[in-house]
Amino acid sequence: MFFSNLFKSKPAMAKGEVLSTSLEANLRRFKLDIFADNEIVMFRKFRSASPKPRECVLIFNDYMAKHEFLSHYVLQPMMEKSIPTRLEGKKLVQHIMNTIISADGVDFQASIAELTEAVLSGSGVVLIDGCDLGIVVDAQGWEKRKVSEPPTANVVRGPRVGFTEELGVGLALLRRRIKCPSLKFRYFEVGTQTRTKVAISYIEGLASEKLVDEVITRIEEIEIDGVLDSGYIEELIRDTPFTPLPTIGSSERPDVVAARLLEGRVAILVDGSPFALTVPHFFVENFQASEDYYKNWINASFQRLLRYICFFLTTSTPALYLVLINYHPQLIPTELVLSISAARMAVPFPAVVEVTAMGLMFEILREAGIRLPQPIGDAISIVGAIVLGEAAVSANLVSAPMIIVVGVTGISGFATPSLHGSAIIIRFILVILSSIFGLYGYLFGAVAFLLHLATIHSFGAPYLTGYISFFPQDTKDTLLRAPWWGMLWRPRFLATRNKVRMRDARS
């Protein structure tokens, strides 16, 4: 008997269930069934003023609703003013909303499911005896993180504002930068349990209607119990799910998202996540930085070339080192060959084992530095790398040139953070192929990587768009950053309806 009562299920909310005119019946439904054993939900009973007071109850979620707001704008005016007894139903709640409650965000609902969601979202719900409608008052008031510079995208020059976990704050930051009425927002709810709010943003007249419809369709087709971060949405709607390369852009910076919206892309923002997604996303964007567009185009172009070089170094340096010392030492100057041979003479392991072990150790130190508290993590990363590297060389476990190779490889990977995880996988594959087949293995891996890039699409657009175009305007922001007065047109590959970026392009 005990266990049967313990596991006895509560009455489920029927679809389309509405309030009753009996306050006691409504209160019993919420307090004993829907919010049973939920002590965070508060029930405040009160009466309206004489001569004929009416029984009322205010339901709200503690720690999510503003107590002072509800007391000042809901409880106090309703307890000080009388409610006409001749009014019922819709006329009654409209009278209260128009003449008694002085809050700006006020609405009424009859659905028990809608009222339950309002309470769980931080709103206050007022139930009145003899009325089958509930009044919903916006009173959200939980703690929020202030707008600050995003820690993952520091810049020397440029805006120092980043998104927060609040969806409304993110949308306001976008609206602040794009003030035209063509900036549109559409809302969705994803997750049967979390019912997370998701918003898409686009500029009408710039973004392709086909692209907007495709984004909406993919979001609406998501069936999952909960969404806690934009990464859930990213993985569920992306093209080519088995590639390690990012096919959906993400950023904490409103200026980056606004710039992509102005090119005809669609942004996706998720409540509870400071990272906004943008689609489509191309390979060239991994080498672009927001700071490139805020300073001289010559300096920006040089730094962008450095990022391409760094990506080559982080993926190819260990593989080319193996190729040269194992298969083609004649390509290295004689003095350097003798130096490397002398350094490796006492090392008992082959070069491929050295590369793999030291590369793995570097990633372990990096991961440990990220997960630990910042002061400890910095010390572990720096001191650990120095101590382990010196000890490994002194113990003849690895050679000194290998320390240089691993250091160059690891540091170069930080120049393209969005490709860091992908670069590790590419590096490992090239090392294996180069250790077995030499230069032919490296070339085979490089060609296979390029072919893989050519097969990837992002929301119907080729991933290598910008590199493969014969239209000059499409290539002015790829390897180099052209000056603003030279980028007259928006990227043609986004299929935007309004391609003109600058007025001179009309001539």
C-alpha positions in Angstrom: 0.0 0.0 0.0 2.8 2.4 0.9 4.6 1.8 -2.4 1.4 2.1 -4.4 0.8 5.6 -2.9 4.5 6.5 -3.3 4.5 5.9 -7.1 0.9 7.0 -7.7 1.1 9.5 -10.6 -0.4 12.9 -10.4 -3.3 13.8 -12.7 -1.9 14.9 -16.0 -2.7 18.2 -17.6 -5.3 17.5 -20.3 -4.7 19.3 -23.6 -7.1 22.2 -23.8 -8.0 22.1 -20.1 -9.4 25.5 -18.9 -10.1 27.2 -15.6 -13.2 26.7 -13.6 -15.3 29.5 -12.2 -14.7 28.1 -8.7 -11.5 29.5 -7.1 -11.3 26.5 -4.7 -11.3 24.1 -7.6 -8.7 26.0 -9.5 -6.5 26.4 -6.4 -6.8 22.6 -5.8 -5.8 21.9 -9.3 -2.7 24.0 -9.2 -1.6 23.4 -5.6 -2.4 19.7 -5.1 -1.8 18.4 -8.7 0.3 20.6 -11.0 2.6 22.2 -8.4 2.4 19.5 -5.7 5.6 19.1 -3.7 7.0 22.2 -5.5 7.7 24.6 -2.6 9.2 27.2 -4.9 5.8 28.1 -6.2 4.0 30.5 -3.8 0.2 31.0 -3.3 -0.8 34.4 -1.9 -4.5 34.6 -0.9 -6.1 38.0 -0.6 -9.4 39.8 -0.9 -10.5 42.9 -2.9 -11.8 45.9 -1.0 -15.3 46.3 0.4 -18.3 46.6 0.1 -18.4 43.2 -1.6 -14.9 41.7 -1.5 -14.0 38.9 -3.8 -11.6 36.1 -3.0 -8.4 36.1 -5.1 -5.1 34.3 -5.1 -1.7 35.3 -6.6 0.5 32.5 -7.9 4.1 33.2 -8.6 7.5 31.4 -8.7 9.7 32.4 -5.9 13.3 33.6 -6.9 12.0 34.2 -10.5 9.4 36.9 -9.9 9.9 40.4 -8.4 8.2 40.4 -5.0 8.2 44.2 -4.7 6.8 44.6 -8.2 3.9 42.2 -7.6 3.2 43.8 -4.2 3.2 47.3 -5.5 1.4 46.9 -8.8 -0.9 43.9 -8.2 -1.6 43.2 -4.6 -1.8 46.7 -3.2 -4.2 48.1 -5.9 -6.4 45.1 -5.9 -6.7 45.1 -2.1 -7.5 48.8 -2.0 -10.1 48.9 -4.8 -13.4 47.1 -5.0 -14.4 44.9 -7.9 -17.9 45.4 -9.3 -20.0 42.3 -8.7 -21.9 42.7 -12.0 -18.9 42.0 -14.1 -18.0 38.5 -15.1 -15.6 36.6 -17.3 -13.7 38.7 -20.0 -15.3 42.0 -18.9 -14.2 41.4 -15.3 -10.5 40.8 -16.2 -10.5 43.6 -18.7 -11.8 46.0 -16.0 -9.1 44.9 -13.6 -6.4 45.1 -16.2 -7.5 48.6 -17.4 -8.3 50.3 -14.1 -6.7 48.4 -11.2 -3.4 46.7 -12.1 -0.9 49.3 -13.2 1.7 47.0 -14.7 2.5 47.3 -18.4 2.8 43.6 -19.3 -0.6 42.2 -18.6 -2.7 39.6 -20.4 -5.3 37.0 -19.6 -5.6 33.3 -20.3 -8.1 30.5 -19.8 -5.8 27.6 -20.5 -4.3 25.9 -17.5 -1.3 24.8 -19.5 -0.6 28.4 -20.6 -1.0 29.7 -17.0 1.3 27.0 -15.7 4.0 28.0 -18.2 3.6 31.6 -17.3 4.2 30.8 -13.6 7.2 28.7 -14.5 8.6 31.5 -16.6 8.6 34.0 -13.8 5.2 35.7 -14.3 2.5 36.2 -11.7 -0.9 34.7 -12.2 -4.0 36.2 -10.5 -7.1 33.9 -10.1 -10.5 35.4 -9.0 -13.4 33.6 -7.5 -16.2 33.3 -10.0 -14.0 34.0 -13.0 -12.8 31.4 -15.5 -9.9 33.5 -16.7 -6.5 34.1 -15.1 -4.6 37.4 -15.3 -0.9 37.0 -16.3 1.5 39.8 -15.1 5.0 40.0 -16.4 7.2 40.1 -13.3 10.4 38.3 -14.2 13.2 39.3 -11.8 15.9 36.7 -11.5 19.6 37.5 -11.4 21.2 38.3 -14.7 24.8 38.6 -15.9 25.8 42.1 -17.0 26.8 42.9 -20.5 30.6 42.7 -20.7 33.4 42.0 -23.1 33.2 38.3 -24.3 36.2 36.3 -22.9 36.5 34.2 -26.0 36.9 37.0 -28.5 39.1 39.8 -27.2 40.1 42.6 -29.5 42.5 45.5 -29.4 40.2 47.7 -31.5 36.5 47.3 -31.8 33.3 47.1 -29.6 33.8 45.4 -26.2 30.2 44.2 -25.8 29.2 40.5 -25.8 25.9 38.6 -25.7 24.7 37.3 -22.3 22.5 34.3 -21.5 19.4 36.4 -21.7 17.6 36.1 -25.1 16.0 39.6 -24.8 19.4 41.2 -24.1 20.9 39.6 -27.2 18.0 40.7 -29.4 18.3 44.2 -28.1 22.0 44.3 -28.8 21.3 43.4 -32.4 18.5 45.9 -32.7 20.9 48.6 -31.3 23.3 48.0 -34.2 20.7 47.5 -37.0 17.9 50.0 -36.5 16.1 49.5 -39.8 12.5 48.0 -39.6 13.6 45.3 -42.0 15.4 43.5 -39.2 13.0 40.7 -38.3 12.7 38.3 -35.4 10.8 35.1 -35.1 10.3 33.0 -32.0 10.1 29.2 -31.4 10.0 26.9 -28.4 12.3 23.8 -28.5 12.4 21.0 -26.0 9.4 19.2 -24.5 10.7 19.6 -21.0 12.8 22.8 -21.0 10.6 24.7 -23.6 13.6 26.8 -24.4 12.9 30.0 -26.4 14.8 30.2 -29.7 14.8 33.2 -32.0 15.9 33.6 -35.5 16.9 37.0 -36.9 17.3 38.2 -40.5 17.0 41.3 -42.6 14.1 41.2 -44.9 15.1 42.1 -48.4 18.7 40.8 -47.9 18.3 37.3 -46.7 17.1 34.7 -49.2 13.5 33.6 -48.5 14.6 30.0 -49.3 17.3 30.2 -46.6 14.9 31.6 -44.0 12.3 28.9 -44.8 15.0 26.2 -44.5 16.1 27.5 -41.1 12.6 27.6 -39.8 11.8 24.1 -41.1 14.9 22.6 -39.5 14.2 24.2 -36.1 10.5 23.1 -36.2 11.5 19.5 -36.9 13.7 19.3 -33.8 12.2 16.8 -31.3 14.2 16.6 -28.1 13.4 16.8 -24.4 15.6 19.8 -23.6 17.9 22.4 -25.1 20.4 24.0 -22.7 22.7 25.7 -25.1 22.9 26.8 -28.7 25.3 23.8 -29.3 22.2 21.5 -29.2 20.6 23.4 -32.0 23.8 23.6 -34.0 24.3 19.8 -33.9 20.7 19.1 -34.8 20.4 21.3 -37.8 23.8 21.2 -39.4 24.7 19.8 -42.8 27.3 17.0 -43.1 27.1 15.9 -39.4 30.1 13.6 -39.7 32.7 16.3 -40.5 34.8 17.8 -37.7 34.8 21.1 -39.5 32.3 23.8 -38.3 29.5 24.3 -40.8 27.5 26.7 -38.6 29.1 29.9 -37.3 29.0 30.9 -33.7 30.0 34.1 -32.0 29.6 36.0 -28.7 30.0 39.4 -30.4 26.9 41.3 -31.5 29.0 43.3 -34.1 30.1 40.0 -35.8 26.5 38.7 -35.9 25.2 42.1 -37.2 27.9 42.1 -39.9 26.8 38.6 -41.1 23.1 39.7 -41.1 24.0 42.6 -43.3 25.5 40.1 -45.8 22.2 38.2 -46.0 22.7 35.5 -43.4 20.3 34.2 -40.7 21.2 34.3 -37.0 19.9 31.9 -34.4 19.8 32.9 -30.7 18.9 30.6 -27.8 17.8 31.6 -24.4 20.4 30.6 -21.9 23.4 30.7 -24.3 25.7 33.7 -25.0 26.7 32.2 -28.3 24.6 33.2 -31.4 24.7 30.9 -34.5 24.8 32.2 -38.1 24.1 30.3 -41.3 25.3 29.6 -43.8 29.0 29.3 -42.6 31.9 29.0 -44.9 35.5 27.8 -44.5 36.9 31.3 -45.2 35.1 32.7 -42.1 37.4 30.6 -39.8 40.3 32.9 -40.9 38.4 36.2 -40.5 38.4 38.2 -37.3 36.1 41.1 -36.4 39.2 43.3 -35.9 40.1 42.9 -39.5 37.4 45.4 -40.5 38.2 48.0 -37.9 41.8 48.8 -38.9 43.9 49.4 -42.0 43.2 46.9 -44.7 46.9 46.3 -45.4 47.6 45.3 -41.8 44.5 43.2 -41.7 45.4 41.4 -44.9 48.9 40.6 -43.5 47.4 39.2 -40.3 44.9 37.1 -42.2 47.8 35.6 -44.2 49.4 34.8 -40.9 46.3 32.8 -39.9 46.5 30.7 -43.1 50.2 30.1 -42.4 49.4 29.1 -38.8 46.7 26.6 -40.0 49.2 25.1 -42.3 51.8 24.9 -39.6 49.5 23.4 -37.0 48.3 20.7 -39.3 51.4 19.9 -41.4 54.5 20.6 -39.3 54.7 17.2 -37.5 53.9 15.3 -40.7 56.5 17.2 -42.8 59.1 16.7 -40.0 58.6 12.9 -40.2 58.8 13.0 -44.0 62.0 14.8 -44.0 63.9 12.9 -41.3 62.7 9.4 -42.2 62.3 9.5 -46.0 64.0 12.6 -47.5 66.9 13.8 -45.3 68.7 14.9 -48.4 66.3 17.8 -48.6 67.6 19.2 -45.3 70.9 21.1 -45.1 73.8 18.9 -44.0 74.5 20.8 -40.8 70.8 20.5 -39.7 70.7 16.8 -40.5 73.8 16.2 -38.3 72.3 18.3 -35.5 69.0 16.4 -35.6 70.7 13.0 -35.8 72.9 13.8 -32.8 69.9 15.0 -30.8 68.0 11.8 -31.6 70.9 9.4 -31.2 70.0 8.5 -27.5 66.2 8.5 -28.0 64.9 4.9 -27.9 61.6 5.6 -29.7 60.9 6.2 -33.4 60.0 9.7 -34.5 56.3 8.9 -35.0 56.0 7.9 -31.3 57.7 11.1 -30.3 55.3 13.2 -32.3 52.2 11.4 -31.1 53.3 11.3 -27.4 54.4 15.0 -27.2 51.3 16.2 -29.2 49.1 14.3 -26.8 50.9 15.7 -23.8 50.5 19.3 -25.2 46.8 18.8 -25.6 46.5 17.3 -22.0 48.2 20.4 -20.6 46.0 22.7 -22.6 42.8 20.9 -21.5 43.9 20.9 -17.9 44.7 24.6 -18.0 41.2 25.3 -19.4 39.3 23.2 -16.8 41.2 24.4 -13.7 40.5 27.8 -12.1 42.3 30.5 -14.1 45.2 31.3 -11.7 46.0 27.6 -11.3 45.3 26.7 -14.9 47.8 29.3 -16.2 50.5 28.0 -13.8 49.9 24.4 -14.9 50.0 25.2 -18.6 53.2 27.3 -18.5 55.2 25.5 -15.7 54.0 22.1 -16.8 55.1 22.6 -20.4 58.5 23.9 -19.4 59.2 21.2 -16.7 57.9 18.3 -18.7 59.7 19.4 -21.9 63.0 19.9 -20.1 62.6 16.6 -18.2 61.7 14.6 -21.3 64.8 15.9 -23.1 67.1 15.4 -20.2 65.9 11.8 -19.8 66.4 11.2 -23.5 62.7 10.3 -24.0 62.3 12.8 -26.8 64.8 14.9 -28.8 65.1 18.7 -28.5 64.0 19.3 -32.1 60.8 17.5 -31.3 60.1 20.0 -28.6 60.4 22.8 -31.1 58.1 21.0 -33.6 55.4 20.4 -31.0 55.7 23.9 -29.7 55.3 25.5 -33.1 52.4 23.1 -33.9 50.5 23.9 -30.7 51.0 27.6 -30.7 50.1 28.0 -34.3 46.7 26.3 -33.6 45.7 29.1 -31.3 45.6 31.6 -34.3 42.5 29.8 -35.6 40.5 28.9 -32.5 37.4 27.8 -34.4 39.4 25.2 -36.3 41.4 23.9 -33.3 39.6 20.7 -32.8 39.5 20.0 -36.5 43.2 20.7 -36.9 44.1 18.1 -34.2 42.2 15.4 -36.2 43.8 16.5 -39.5 47.2 16.6 -37.9 46.9 13.1 -36.6 45.8 11.7 -39.9 48.6 13.4 -41.8 51.1 12.0 -39.2 49.9 8.5 -39.7 49.9 8.7 -43.5 53.4 10.4 -43.5 54.9 7.8 -41.2 53.8 5.0 -43.4 54.0 6.3 -47.0 56.3 9.3 -46.6 55.8 12.3 -48.8 53.2 10.4 -50.9 51.2 9.8 -47.8 51.3 13.5 -46.8 50.2 14.6 -50.3 47.5 12.0 -50.4 46.1 13.3 -47.0 46.3 16.9 -48.2 44.4 16.1 -51.4 41.8 14.1 -49.5 41.3 17.0 -47.1 40.7 19.4 -50.1 38.3 16.9 -51.6 36.4 16.7 -48.3 36.1 20.5 -48.2 34.7 20.4 -51.7 31.9 18.0 -50.7 30.7 20.0 -47.6 27.7 22.2 -47.8 26.2 24.7 -45.3 22.5 25.2 -45.8 22.8 24.4 -49.4 25.8 26.6 -50.1 29.3 25.1 -51.0 31.7 25.3 -48.0 34.5 26.6 -50.2 32.4 29.4 -51.5 34.6 32.5 -52.0 37.7 30.4 -53.1 36.0 28.9 -56.1 34.3 31.9 -57.5 35.4 33.6 -60.7 33.5 36.8 -59.8 36.1 39.3 -58.4 33.8 40.7 -55.8 33.4 37.3 -54.2 37.2 36.9 -53.6 37.9 40.4 -52.1 37.5 39.1 -48.6 39.2 35.7 -48.7 43.0 35.4 -48.6 43.2 39.2 -48.3 40.9 41.9 -47.0 40.2 44.4 -49.7 39.6 48.0 -48.6 36.0 49.0 -47.9 35.8 51.2 -51.0 36.6 48.1 -53.1 33.9 45.8 -51.6 31.0 47.3 -53.5 28.7 44.3 -53.5 27.5 41.8 -50.9 28.7 38.2 -51.4 26.9 36.9 -54.4 27.0 33.3 -53.2 24.6 34.1 -50.4 21.8 34.6 -53.0 20.8 37.9 -51.5 18.1 39.9 -53.2 19.8 43.2 -52.6 23.4 42.8 -53.6 24.5 46.5 -53.5 26.6 47.3 -50.4 27.8 50.8 -51.5 26.2 53.4 -53.7 29.1 53.5 -56.1 28.2 50.0 -57.1 25.2 51.3 -59.0 27.3 53.1 -61.5 
